Amino acid sequence: MKNYHKAKQTIKVTVGESVRIIRELQELSQNQIATMTGIPQSTISAIENNRVNLGVERAKVLAKALQCHPAVLVFPGWDISEAA
């Protein structure tokens, strides 16, 4: 990894913001995600606005619909170098 340069994090995002960002990058509406996951649109909105905790099971369901790993949603600002 000699040619690897870690990108600088310019902003911190919350769990809800990470869900919203990934959903919007895929050009999906909250209603579309609700249909895909069975999670009510109102709950998705509450998650994105940090009024409801995402939780492990919802993270798994949303991650499958958003085609990403659940950790991307649950730990948006995790730095592996600081985890040890």
C-alpha positions in Angstrom: 0.0 0.0 0.0 2.9 2.4 -0.7 0.8 4.3 -3.2 -2.2 4.6 -0.9 -3.1 8.0 0.5 -5.9 8.2 2.9 -8.5 10.7 1.9 -9.1 13.4 4.5 -12.5 13.4 6.1 -13.9 16.9 5.6 -17.2 16.4 7.4 -18.6 14.1 10.0 -21.9 12.4 9.1 -24.4 10.8 11.4 -25.9 7.3 10.8 -29.1 9.0 9.4 -27.1 11.2 7.1 -25.2 8.2 5.8 -28.5 6.4 5.0 -29.8 9.5 3.2 -26.6 10.1 1.2 -26.4 6.5 0.0 -30.1 6.4 -0.9 -29.9 9.7 -2.8 -26.7 8.6 -4.6 -28.7 5.7 -5.9 -31.6 8.1 -6.9 -34.1 6.3 -4.7 -36.9 7.9 -2.8 -37.9 7.1 0.7 -41.1 5.5 -0.7 -39.1 3.3 -3.0 -36.8 2.1 -0.1 -39.9 1.5 2.0 -41.4 -0.7 -0.7 -38.1 -2.6 -1.1 -37.6 -3.2 2.6 -41.0 -3.2 4.2 -39.8 -0.5 6.6 -42.5 2.3 6.7 -41.5 5.5 4.9 -42.1 7.4 8.2 -39.5 5.2 9.9 -37.0 5.8 7.1 -37.6 9.5 7.4 -37.1 9.3 11.2 -33.9 7.3 10.8 -32.5 9.8 8.3 -33.4 12.7 10.6 -31.8 10.8 13.6 -35.1 10.6 15.5 -35.0 6.8 15.5 -32.0 4.5 16.0 -31.2 2.5 12.9 -30.5 -0.8 14.8 -28.8 -3.9 13.6 -31.7 -5.6 11.9 -32.9 -2.5 10.1 -29.3 -1.8 9.0 -29.1 -5.3 7.5 -32.4 -4.8 5.6 -31.5 -1.3 4.4 -28.0 -2.3 3.4 -29.3 -5.1 1.2 -31.7 -2.7 -0.5 -28.9 0.0 -0.9 -26.4 -2.7 -2.0 -23.8 -1.8 0.6 -22.4 -3.4 3.7 -24.3 -2.7 6.9 -21.2 -1.3 8.6 -21.2 1.6 6.0 -24.5 2.7 7.5 -23.9 1.9 11.2 -20.3 3.3 11.4 -20.1 6.1 8.9 -17.1 7.8 10.5 -15.2 4.7 11.7 -11.5 4.9 11.3 -9.8 1.5 11.3 -6.5 3.0 12.4 -8.1 4.4 15.6 -9.9 1.1 16.4 -6.8 -0.8 17.6 
